[in-house]
Amino acid sequence: MREYLLGNAAIAKGLLEAGIGLAAGYPGTPSSEIIEGLVELKGDLPLHIEWSVNEKVALEVAAGASWTGCRSVATMKHVGLNVAADPFMTLAYLGVGAGLLVICADDPFCHSSQNEQDSRRFAQFASIPCLDPADPQEARDMAIYGLELSEKFNIPVMLRPTTRVSHARADVEVSQDRPIPVERRFVKNPARRVALPSHARPLHHELLAKQPAIEEELEGCPWNRLTLRGETGVIASGIAGLYAEEALTDLDLDHTLLRIGAYPAPKKLICRMLEHVSRVLVIEELEPVVEEQVAMLAGKINPSIQILGKEKEIPREGELDLITVRNALARMNGLGIMERASFAAAEIVPPRPPALCPGCSHRATYYAMRRVYGKKAIYPSDIGCYTMAVGMGTVDTCLCMGASISLASGIRFGGETEGICASLGDSTFLHGGMTGLLNAAYNKARITVTILDNSTTAMTGHQPHPGTGVTATGEPTAQVSLEELARALGAGLVETVDPYDLEGTMEGFQRAKDFPGLSVVIARQPCVIKARRSGTRPRAFKVSDECQGCRICVEYGCPAIEFEGEMAKINNLCTGCGICAQICPSSAILEVEI
């Protein structure tokens, strides 16, 4: 049967059809909807689904389940694979029990990420197969095939959808069939499951010995296909294959085409093409993974062939699209290029930099923080909604999940004498910040750490975490106390404040600033979006005639405050946080009595 599905929903469907028994992940765009899709479709299936505290834990949980004979999947975005790299590299040696799929969604163009890394490199580094879908149908099919491939070769398999695949919608052929459950139990086998050096050495030899058979298997898979035509060749991988096919048709070019959707790259197919053509254009997003293989093989069998790709024709950064690919083919063939739209969006749409939501408690927290610590203080920050407060002067660094605390420690020990106030979210703290706080306490770093607790993982779609008291499937569970956790990790002072109480928040920050050691401020207020969805009715505010036009409320940066004529004005975006009323020097902003 056919269903109109989001790419990530198609992957979830494929996983269920393949009979997975466990799915673990950490939310991160563009991968988040896979776990959410599984929760929606689970029904009464005997399937464990969890949001793990980070990607390393997710992969380790999935590996443990795999070793009991349970088909398993770990989901994450590309930067999450960095967190999971430790188990990822060694699992290639130790192998699997039942199939183990690592779904790593890449984000070319950094739509919602801090870099554009190409996860095919990680798969290549670990010597594991990588499946690179071009559309939702392939993503669903590859999810099923990947688990089968994993079991066939006793190895984890990576599925690498990109943003345009994960978030595209298409008609997808799906099935209602489910494999018959098998008995699951952990079989003791230290020689294969314990990564001692004496065990790892023969397992590494075994991993390398698998590679020719894996290449042979993937050579004939349906996602690697060669169509021999003219003497000019085009090799395109993943979603670039769709762009290449459409561009060749549009330009009416009779070129040989090799589409690659599985790695290791199909050497035999590449060699067949290189023997047939005199020049080849390699089209792939981000890194020249295929191009390097083509160049190496061409040096052996056809050294005179012209190889075009990342040097000039295809960009090594950002997303590809039809126009980019079409123009690369047109230039190569001396044809006219297609101009993009004659106007830039910036010329007709007012600039709209990323901003915190109207009434977001993070804005109030940062306002109080800046008032207390001042302009000269150093403000290391982290990955999350709050990074968008960079315009408030309270985000001086942003490296990776949880790094704000460690960076703050390094800045202090590096010789900085001004105040240092790091910030990170509640989910981020539980993901990667706890070890940084422990390290800061152990090494006596005099810094303040602010945990912006909005009781959700807001940036990726409001997923729960251990501080919320519910699981991925909505079941009640243990709720971690951030206060107790911070104290247990060594913080000498822990303050909990309500950001909507500006004076009280500033008093809390002042005590933290004055404390002669490691202090933690927990700024707790539920996410305004989540609060509104729960039915919380916002308070209404208005600007009275007492307004002096000082613009202090406008400079606060809330989108709900405008300036009209000589007065401030509160628009219908207002969520009723009341901060503007607290900072107005003329007391001109008043709550509307209902």
C-alpha positions as CSV (number, residue, x, y, z in Angstrom):
1,M,0.0,0.0,0.0
2,R,1.1,3.6,-0.6
3,E,1.2,6.4,2.1
4,Y,2.1,10.0,1.8
5,L,4.9,10.3,4.3
6,L,7.6,12.5,5.7
7,G,11.0,11.0,5.1
8,N,11.6,10.4,8.8
9,A,8.1,8.8,9.1
10,A,9.0,6.5,6.2
11,I,12.1,5.5,8.1
12,A,10.0,4.8,11.2
13,K,7.6,2.7,9.0
14,G,10.5,0.7,7.6
15,L,12.0,0.1,11.1
16,L,8.6,-1.3,12.3
17,E,8.3,-3.5,9.2
18,A,11.8,-4.8,9.9
19,G,10.7,-5.9,13.4
20,I,12.9,-3.7,15.6
21,G,12.6,-4.3,19.3
22,L,14.4,-1.2,20.6
23,A,14.9,2.3,19.4
24,A,17.1,4.8,21.3
25,G,18.1,8.3,20.3
26,Y,18.8,11.9,21.3
27,P,16.7,14.6,19.7
28,G,18.4,16.7,17.0
29,T,17.1,18.2,13.8
30,P,16.8,16.7,11.2
31,S,16.5,13.3,12.9
32,S,14.0,13.9,15.7
33,E,10.8,12.7,14.0
34,I,12.1,9.1,13.6
35,I,11.7,8.4,17.4
36,E,8.5,10.4,17.5
37,G,7.1,8.5,14.5
38,L,7.9,5.2,16.2
39,V,6.1,6.4,19.4
40,E,3.0,7.3,17.3
41,L,3.0,4.0,15.4
42,K,4.0,1.7,18.3
43,G,0.5,0.7,19.5
44,D,0.7,-2.5,21.5
45,L,3.9,-3.8,19.8
46,P,6.6,-5.1,22.2
47,L,8.9,-2.2,21.4
48,H,11.1,-0.2,23.8
49,I,11.5,3.4,22.7
50,E,13.6,5.9,24.6
51,W,15.1,9.4,24.4
52,S,18.5,8.7,25.9
53,V,20.4,11.3,27.7
54,N,22.9,11.6,24.9
55,E,23.9,9.9,21.6
56,K,26.7,7.8,23.2
57,V,24.3,6.3,25.6
58,A,21.7,5.8,22.9
59,L,24.2,3.8,20.8
60,E,25.3,1.7,23.8
61,V,21.7,0.9,24.7
62,A,21.0,-0.1,21.1
63,A,24.2,-2.3,21.1
64,G,23.2,-4.0,24.3
65,A,19.8,-4.9,22.9
66,S,21.3,-6.1,19.6
67,W,23.6,-8.4,21.6
68,T,20.5,-10.0,23.2
69,G,19.1,-10.8,19.7
70,C,16.9,-7.8,19.4
71,R,16.9,-5.7,16.2
72,S,17.8,-2.2,17.3
73,V,18.4,1.3,16.1
74,A,20.1,4.4,17.4
75,T,19.1,7.8,16.0
76,M,21.0,11.1,16.1
77,K,22.1,14.0,13.9
78,H,25.6,14.3,12.5
79,V,27.1,16.2,15.4
80,G,25.6,13.6,17.7
81,L,27.8,11.0,16.0
82,N,30.8,12.9,17.4
83,V,29.4,12.2,20.9
84,A,28.8,8.5,20.0
85,A,32.2,8.1,18.2
86,D,33.7,6.1,21.1
87,P,31.3,3.1,21.0
88,F,30.7,3.6,17.3
89,M,34.4,2.8,16.3
90,T,34.7,-0.2,18.6
91,L,31.3,-1.7,17.7
92,A,32.6,-2.3,14.2
93,Y,35.1,-4.7,15.8
94,L,32.8,-6.4,18.3
95,G,29.9,-6.8,15.9
96,V,26.2,-7.3,16.5
97,G,23.7,-9.9,17.6
98,A,20.6,-9.0,15.8
99,G,20.7,-6.1,13.3
100,L,22.0,-2.8,14.5
101,L,21.2,0.4,12.5
102,V,22.9,3.7,13.3
103,I,20.7,6.5,11.8
104,C,22.8,9.6,11.5
105,A,21.0,12.5,9.8
106,D,23.3,15.0,8.1
107,D,22.5,18.7,7.7
108,P,24.2,20.3,4.7
109,F,23.9,24.1,4.8
110,C,23.7,24.0,8.6
111,H,20.0,24.6,8.7
112,S,20.0,23.9,12.4
113,S,23.5,22.8,13.2
114,Q,26.9,24.2,14.1
115,N,28.7,22.5,11.2
116,E,28.2,20.6,8.0
117,Q,30.2,17.4,8.6
118,D,29.8,14.5,6.3
119,S,29.0,11.3,8.2
120,R,30.1,9.1,5.2
121,R,33.6,9.9,6.5
122,F,32.8,8.4,9.8
123,A,31.4,5.2,8.2
124,Q,34.5,5.0,6.0
125,F,36.7,5.6,9.1
126,A,35.0,2.8,11.0
127,S,34.9,0.5,8.0
128,I,31.1,0.0,8.2
129,P,28.5,0.1,5.4
130,C,26.7,3.4,4.8
131,L,23.3,3.7,3.0
132,D,22.6,7.2,1.5
133,P,19.0,7.6,0.5
134,A,17.8,10.0,-2.2
135,D,14.1,10.2,-1.2
136,P,11.6,8.9,1.4
137,Q,11.0,5.6,-0.4
138,E,14.7,4.8,-0.5
139,A,15.0,5.8,3.2
140,R,12.2,3.3,4.1
141,D,13.7,0.5,2.0
142,M,17.2,1.1,3.2
143,A,16.1,1.0,6.9
144,I,14.9,-2.6,6.3
145,Y,17.8,-3.6,4.1
146,G,20.3,-2.1,6.6
147,L,19.2,-4.3,9.4
148,E,19.4,-7.4,7.1
149,L,22.9,-6.3,6.0
150,S,24.0,-5.8,9.6
151,E,23.0,-9.4,10.4
152,K,24.6,-10.8,7.3
153,F,28.0,-9.3,8.0
154,N,27.8,-9.1,11.8
155,I,28.5,-5.4,11.7
156,P,26.6,-2.1,12.5
157,V,25.2,-0.3,9.4
158,M,24.8,3.5,9.0
159,L,21.7,5.0,7.4
160,R,22.5,8.6,6.4
161,P,19.5,10.7,5.4
162,T,20.1,14.4,4.9
163,T,17.8,17.2,5.8
164,R,16.1,17.3,2.3
165,V,15.4,13.5,2.6
166,S,14.3,13.5,6.3
167,H,11.9,16.4,5.8
168,A,10.7,15.7,2.3
169,R,7.2,14.2,1.7
170,A,6.4,11.6,-0.9
171,D,4.2,8.6,-1.7
172,V,5.9,5.6,-0.2
173,E,5.2,1.9,-0.7
174,V,4.8,0.3,2.7
175,S,3.8,-3.1,4.1
176,Q,1.9,-4.2,7.2
177,D,4.0,-7.4,7.5
178,R,6.1,-7.9,10.7
179,P,8.7,-10.6,11.3
180,I,7.9,-13.3,13.8
181,P,9.5,-12.4,17.2
182,V,12.4,-14.6,18.2
183,E,13.7,-15.6,21.6
184,R,16.0,-13.0,23.0
185,R,18.8,-13.5,25.4
186,F,22.4,-12.4,25.9
187,V,25.0,-15.1,25.0
188,K,28.2,-14.8,26.9
189,N,31.2,-14.5,24.5
190,P,34.1,-12.5,26.0
191,A,36.3,-13.0,23.0
192,R,33.8,-11.1,20.9
193,R,32.2,-8.8,23.4
194,V,35.1,-7.6,25.6
195,A,37.4,-5.2,23.8
196,L,40.7,-6.2,25.4
197,P,43.8,-5.6,23.2
198,S,44.2,-9.4,22.8
199,H,40.6,-9.6,21.6
200,A,40.6,-6.4,19.5
201,R,43.6,-7.3,17.3
202,P,42.0,-10.5,15.8
203,L,38.7,-8.7,15.6
204,H,40.3,-5.8,13.6
205,H,41.7,-8.4,11.2
206,E,38.3,-9.9,10.9
207,L,36.7,-6.5,10.2
208,L,39.2,-5.8,7.4
209,A,38.7,-9.3,6.0
210,K,34.9,-8.6,5.7
211,Q,35.4,-5.6,3.5
212,P,35.6,-7.4,0.1
213,A,32.4,-9.3,0.8
214,I,30.6,-6.2,1.9
215,E,31.7,-4.4,-1.3
216,E,30.6,-7.3,-3.4
217,E,27.2,-7.3,-1.6
218,L,26.6,-3.6,-2.1
219,E,27.9,-3.6,-5.7
220,G,24.7,-5.3,-6.8
221,C,22.2,-3.5,-4.5
222,P,19.5,-1.5,-6.2
223,W,20.8,1.8,-5.1
224,N,24.0,1.5,-7.0
225,R,23.1,1.5,-10.7
226,L,25.0,2.3,-13.8
227,T,23.5,3.4,-17.2
228,L,26.2,3.4,-20.0
229,R,25.6,6.0,-22.7
230,G,27.9,8.6,-24.1
231,E,31.6,9.3,-23.5
232,T,31.0,11.8,-20.7
233,G,30.1,10.3,-17.4
234,V,28.3,11.6,-14.3
235,I,28.6,10.0,-10.9
236,A,26.1,11.3,-8.3
237,S,25.4,10.1,-4.8
238,G,22.4,10.3,-2.5
239,I,19.9,13.1,-3.2
240,A,22.3,14.5,-5.8
241,G,21.4,11.6,-8.0
242,L,17.9,12.9,-8.3
243,Y,19.2,16.4,-9.3
244,A,21.6,14.8,-11.8
245,E,18.9,12.7,-13.5
246,E,16.5,15.7,-13.8
247,A,19.3,18.0,-15.1
248,L,20.4,15.5,-17.7
249,T,16.8,15.2,-19.0
250,D,16.3,19.0,-18.9
251,L,19.5,19.6,-20.9
252,D,18.9,16.6,-23.2
253,L,22.4,15.2,-22.5
254,D,23.2,11.6,-23.4
255,H,25.7,11.0,-20.6
256,T,26.6,7.8,-18.8
257,L,25.2,8.0,-15.3
258,L,26.2,6.1,-12.2
259,R,24.0,6.7,-9.1
260,I,25.5,5.7,-5.8
261,G,23.4,5.1,-2.7
262,A,25.5,2.6,-0.7
263,Y,29.1,2.7,0.6
264,P,31.8,1.5,0.3
265,A,31.6,3.0,-3.2
266,P,31.0,0.3,-5.9
267,K,34.5,0.0,-7.3
268,K,33.6,-2.4,-10.1
269,L,30.8,-0.1,-11.4
270,I,33.1,2.9,-11.2
271,C,35.8,1.0,-13.1
272,R,33.3,0.0,-15.8
273,M,32.3,3.6,-16.2
274,L,35.9,4.8,-16.3
275,E,36.7,2.4,-19.1
276,H,33.8,3.7,-21.1
277,V,34.1,7.5,-20.7
278,S,36.8,10.1,-21.4
279,R,35.7,12.5,-18.6
280,V,33.6,12.3,-15.6
281,L,31.8,14.8,-13.3
282,V,31.3,13.6,-9.7
283,I,28.3,15.2,-7.9
284,E,28.0,14.8,-4.2
285,E,27.1,17.0,-1.2
286,L,29.9,18.1,1.1
287,E,33.0,16.0,1.1
288,P,34.7,14.4,-2.0
289,V,34.2,10.9,-0.6
290,V,33.3,9.4,-4.0
291,E,35.6,11.7,-6.0
292,E,38.6,10.5,-4.1
293,Q,37.7,6.9,-4.9
294,V,37.2,7.7,-8.5
295,A,40.6,9.5,-8.7
296,M,42.3,6.5,-7.1
297,L,40.7,4.0,-9.5
298,A,41.3,6.2,-12.5
299,G,45.0,6.4,-11.7
300,K,45.1,2.6,-12.1
301,I,42.9,2.0,-15.1
302,N,42.6,5.2,-17.1
303,P,45.1,7.9,-16.0
304,S,44.2,10.2,-18.9
305,I,40.6,10.6,-17.9
306,Q,39.4,14.1,-16.8
307,I,37.8,14.1,-13.4
308,L,35.7,17.1,-12.5
309,G,34.1,17.8,-9.1
310,K,35.0,19.7,-5.9
311,E,37.9,21.7,-7.3
312,K,35.7,24.0,-9.4
313,E,32.4,22.6,-10.5
314,I,30.6,21.3,-7.4
315,P,30.8,23.3,-4.1
316,R,32.2,21.6,-1.0
317,E,29.8,23.5,1.3
318,G,26.1,23.9,1.6
319,E,23.3,22.0,-0.1
320,L,23.2,21.1,-3.7
321,D,20.0,21.8,-5.7
322,L,18.8,21.3,-9.3
323,I,20.1,24.7,-10.5
324,T,23.6,24.1,-9.1
325,V,23.8,20.6,-10.7
326,R,22.3,21.7,-14.0
327,N,24.7,24.6,-14.3
328,A,27.7,22.4,-13.6
329,L,26.6,20.1,-16.4
330,A,25.8,23.0,-18.7
331,R,29.2,24.6,-18.2
332,M,30.9,21.2,-18.8
333,N,29.1,20.9,-22.1
334,G,29.4,24.6,-23.2
335,L,25.7,25.2,-22.8
336,G,23.9,28.2,-21.3
337,I,23.5,28.3,-17.6
338,M,20.2,28.9,-15.8
339,E,20.0,32.2,-13.9
340,R,18.5,32.1,-10.5
341,A,15.6,34.4,-9.6
342,S,16.5,38.0,-10.5
343,F,15.7,39.2,-7.0
344,A,17.1,38.2,-3.7
345,A,14.7,37.5,-0.8
346,A,16.5,40.1,1.2
347,E,15.5,42.7,-1.3
348,I,11.8,42.2,-0.7
349,V,11.5,40.7,2.7
350,P,12.6,42.7,5.8
351,P,15.6,41.1,7.6
352,R,14.5,38.7,10.3
353,P,17.4,37.3,12.3
354,P,16.8,34.4,14.6
355,A,15.2,35.5,17.8
356,L,13.9,34.1,21.1
357,C,10.1,33.7,21.2
358,P,8.0,36.5,22.7
359,G,8.0,36.1,26.4
360,C,10.8,33.5,26.4
361,S,12.2,33.2,30.0
362,H,15.7,32.9,28.6
363,R,15.5,36.6,27.5
364,A,14.7,37.6,31.0
365,T,17.4,35.4,32.5
366,Y,20.0,36.9,30.1
367,Y,18.8,40.4,30.9
368,A,19.2,39.9,34.6
369,M,22.6,38.2,34.1
370,R,23.9,41.1,32.0
371,R,22.7,43.6,34.6
372,V,24.6,41.8,37.4
373,Y,27.8,40.7,35.7
374,G,28.2,43.6,33.3
375,K,29.6,44.1,29.8
376,K,33.1,43.1,30.7
377,A,32.2,39.6,32.0
378,I,32.7,36.6,29.8
379,Y,29.6,34.6,28.8
380,P,30.3,31.1,27.4
381,S,27.1,29.5,26.1
382,D,25.9,26.4,24.4
383,I,23.7,24.6,21.9
384,G,20.0,25.4,22.1
385,C,17.3,28.1,21.8
386,Y,19.3,30.4,24.0
387,T,22.1,30.6,21.5
388,M,19.8,33.0,19.6
389,A,20.4,35.5,22.5
390,V,23.8,36.3,21.0
391,G,22.5,39.8,20.2
392,M,22.0,40.4,24.0
393,G,25.7,40.3,24.6
394,T,25.5,37.2,26.8
395,V,26.7,34.5,24.3
396,D,30.4,34.8,23.7
397,T,31.1,31.2,22.8
398,C,29.2,28.2,21.4
399,L,31.1,25.1,20.6
400,C,29.2,21.9,21.2
401,M,26.7,20.3,23.6
402,G,27.8,20.9,27.2
403,A,31.0,22.7,26.3
404,S,30.0,26.1,27.9
405,I,31.1,24.9,31.4
406,S,34.4,23.4,30.3
407,L,35.2,26.5,28.2
408,A,34.4,28.7,31.2
409,S,36.8,26.7,33.3
410,G,39.5,27.0,30.7
411,I,38.9,30.7,30.3
412,R,39.3,31.2,34.1
413,F,42.4,29.0,34.3
414,G,43.8,30.7,31.2
415,G,44.1,33.9,33.2
416,E,40.8,35.8,32.8
417,T,40.0,37.9,35.9
418,E,36.6,39.3,34.9
419,G,33.4,37.5,36.0
420,I,32.5,34.4,34.0
421,C,28.9,33.2,33.7
422,A,28.3,30.2,31.5
423,S,24.8,29.2,30.3
424,L,23.2,26.0,29.0
425,G,19.8,24.4,28.9
426,D,18.4,21.8,31.1
427,S,18.4,19.1,28.4
428,T,21.9,20.2,27.4
429,F,23.2,20.0,30.9
430,L,21.9,16.5,31.3
431,H,23.3,15.5,27.9
432,G,26.8,16.8,28.1
433,G,27.2,19.4,30.9
434,M,27.4,17.2,34.0
435,T,31.0,16.1,33.4
436,G,32.0,19.8,32.8
437,L,30.4,20.8,36.1
438,L,32.1,18.0,37.9
439,N,35.4,19.0,36.4
440,A,34.9,22.6,37.4
441,A,34.2,21.6,41.0
442,Y,37.1,19.2,41.2
443,N,39.6,21.7,39.8
444,K,38.2,24.7,41.8
445,A,37.0,26.9,38.9
446,R,35.5,30.1,40.2
447,I,32.7,30.5,37.6
448,T,28.9,30.7,37.6
449,V,26.9,28.1,35.6
450,T,23.4,29.1,34.6
451,I,21.0,26.2,33.8
452,L,18.2,27.6,31.7
453,D,15.5,25.2,32.8
454,N,12.4,25.4,30.5
455,S,11.4,21.8,31.4
456,T,11.8,20.5,27.8
457,T,14.1,20.0,24.9
458,A,12.7,23.0,23.2
459,M,15.0,23.6,20.2
460,T,14.3,20.2,18.6
461,G,10.5,20.0,19.2
462,H,9.8,19.8,22.9
463,Q,10.9,16.2,23.6
464,P,11.1,15.1,27.3
465,H,14.3,14.4,29.2
466,P,15.2,13.0,32.7
467,G,14.3,16.4,34.3
468,T,10.7,16.3,33.0
469,G,9.4,13.1,34.8
470,V,8.1,11.5,31.6
471,T,9.6,9.1,29.1
472,A,9.5,9.3,25.3
473,T,6.2,7.4,25.3
474,G,4.6,9.7,27.9
475,E,4.9,7.3,30.8
476,P,5.6,8.8,34.3
477,T,9.2,8.1,35.5
478,A,11.8,9.3,37.9
479,Q,12.3,13.1,37.7
480,V,15.9,14.3,38.3
481,S,16.4,17.3,40.6
482,L,18.8,19.7,38.9
483,E,19.5,21.3,42.3
484,E,20.4,18.0,44.0
485,L,22.4,17.0,41.0
486,A,24.4,20.2,40.9
487,R,25.2,19.9,44.6
488,A,26.2,16.3,44.2
489,L,28.6,17.3,41.4
490,G,30.3,19.7,43.7
491,A,28.7,23.2,43.2
492,G,29.3,25.2,46.4
493,L,26.2,27.4,45.9
494,V,23.0,26.5,44.1
495,E,20.3,29.2,43.5
496,T,16.9,28.6,41.9
497,V,15.2,31.7,40.5
498,D,12.1,32.5,38.5
499,P,13.1,34.6,35.5
500,Y,9.8,36.3,35.4
501,D,10.7,37.8,38.9
502,L,13.4,40.1,37.6
503,E,14.4,41.5,40.9
504,G,14.6,38.1,42.6
505,T,16.6,36.7,39.6
506,M,19.1,39.6,39.8
507,E,19.5,39.0,43.5
508,G,20.2,35.3,42.9
509,F,22.8,36.2,40.3
510,Q,24.4,38.7,42.7
511,R,24.9,36.0,45.3
512,A,26.3,33.6,42.7
513,K,28.7,36.3,41.5
514,D,29.9,37.1,45.0
515,F,30.4,33.4,45.9
516,P,34.1,32.5,46.1
517,G,33.9,29.3,44.2
518,L,31.7,27.3,41.8
519,S,28.1,28.6,41.8
520,V,25.1,27.4,39.9
521,V,21.9,29.4,39.1
522,I,18.9,27.4,37.9
523,A,16.5,29.8,36.1
524,R,13.3,27.8,35.9
525,Q,10.2,28.8,33.9
526,P,8.3,26.5,31.4
527,C,8.8,27.1,27.7
528,V,6.2,29.6,26.6
529,I,5.3,27.5,23.5
530,K,4.7,24.5,25.7
531,A,2.8,26.5,28.2
532,R,0.4,28.0,25.6
533,R,-0.2,24.5,24.1
534,S,-1.2,23.3,27.5
535,G,-3.9,25.9,27.7
536,T,-2.3,28.5,29.9
537,R,-4.0,31.8,29.4
538,P,-1.5,34.7,29.0
539,R,-1.9,37.9,31.0
540,A,-2.6,41.0,28.9
541,F,-0.5,44.2,29.1
542,K,-0.9,47.6,27.7
543,V,1.2,50.8,27.4
544,S,-0.4,53.8,29.1
545,D,0.0,57.5,28.3
546,E,2.8,57.7,30.9
547,C,5.2,56.3,28.3
548,Q,8.2,58.6,27.8
549,G,9.4,57.0,24.6
550,C,12.7,56.0,26.2
551,R,12.8,52.7,24.2
552,I,14.2,50.7,27.1
553,C,11.4,48.2,26.6
554,V,12.1,47.9,22.9
555,E,15.8,47.5,23.4
556,Y,14.9,44.5,25.6
557,G,14.3,42.7,22.3
558,C,10.9,41.0,22.8
559,P,9.0,40.7,19.4
560,A,5.8,41.6,21.3
561,I,7.0,45.2,21.9
562,E,6.9,47.7,19.0
563,F,7.5,51.5,18.7
564,E,4.8,53.5,17.0
565,G,5.2,57.3,16.8
566,E,6.7,58.4,20.1
567,M,5.3,55.5,22.2
568,A,5.9,51.9,22.8
569,K,3.1,49.5,21.8
570,I,2.4,45.9,22.8
571,N,1.2,43.7,20.0
572,N,-0.8,40.5,19.9
573,L,2.4,38.3,20.2
574,C,2.5,39.1,23.9
575,T,2.5,36.0,26.2
576,G,2.1,38.0,29.4
577,C,5.5,37.4,31.0
578,G,5.4,41.0,32.4
579,I,9.1,41.7,32.1
580,C,8.6,44.8,30.1
581,A,6.4,46.2,33.0
582,Q,9.3,45.5,35.4
583,I,11.9,47.3,33.4
584,C,9.9,50.3,32.4
585,P,11.3,53.3,34.3
586,S,8.0,55.3,33.9
587,S,5.8,52.4,35.1
588,A,3.9,53.0,31.9
589,I,3.3,49.3,31.1
590,L,0.3,47.9,33.0
591,E,-1.5,44.7,33.3
592,V,-5.0,44.8,31.7
593,E,-7.6,44.1,34.3
594,I,-10.2,41.6,33.0
